[in-house]
Amino acid sequence: MGHTRVRGVVFLGLVAFLPLLYYLAVVGGVLPFGAILLIAIRNIGNASILWFSLIHLTIYGVALYWLAELITRLLIRVAGAHVLPATVTVLLLLASIGLLPMFGAAHGQIRWMNAYALYASDTLR
């Protein structure tokens, strides 16, 4: 498995499951990158939410890409010829992070849900 593929797979795992801070006035919480992307897509008509989400996506996208590159270099250095099982292990760890409850607050109400329930729900409007 090549360096580029490993980095891409790790980046997609980070995008799907790593919780990131996202706050907009009185609404916010810790959301995965994909959830922030869904908020931007679903609020394309609202310029302030769209710009706020796009700024978050740009900053977090660069940071996650850099983190994926760092993890990939570490995997290749440590695992050597066994990069595929090491990459699968990293993805399983990232998927288990998605099971942790994430904090979300909206107008004084706190909701706890994991990434899987968040993607399946209609709360990201």
Phi, psi and omega in degrees: 000125185283165181303316183294318180293317179299314179299318179296317180293317179295320178299315179297322176295318177296317180298319185284326193234341185285122180289134180232149179289136178212114180228139176218101181058249183259003180245134178173188180158205179247110185235151171288159180306318180298325178292321177296322177297318178296322177298317180296317182292318183285343179246039183295336179277341180263105188297320183293315179293321179298311180296317180299316179293319180295324176296315176301315182297321180294310182295312180291327178299314178295316180296318180291325177296317178296317179295320177297320177297317179297315179296320180296314178299319178295317178299314182294321180291317185279315186278333180063245182282349183255047183290323182299309178297326178293321178294319177298320178297316178297318179295321177295322176295318178294321178295327177289331174297326178296342178277343180290144177291137180252147181277136174214130180235135177219112177054046176087353179259130180259130179238136176247126173205155179272175184297323181295315177293326179295314179293329182278341184271174177260018184284345183266061180263000000 
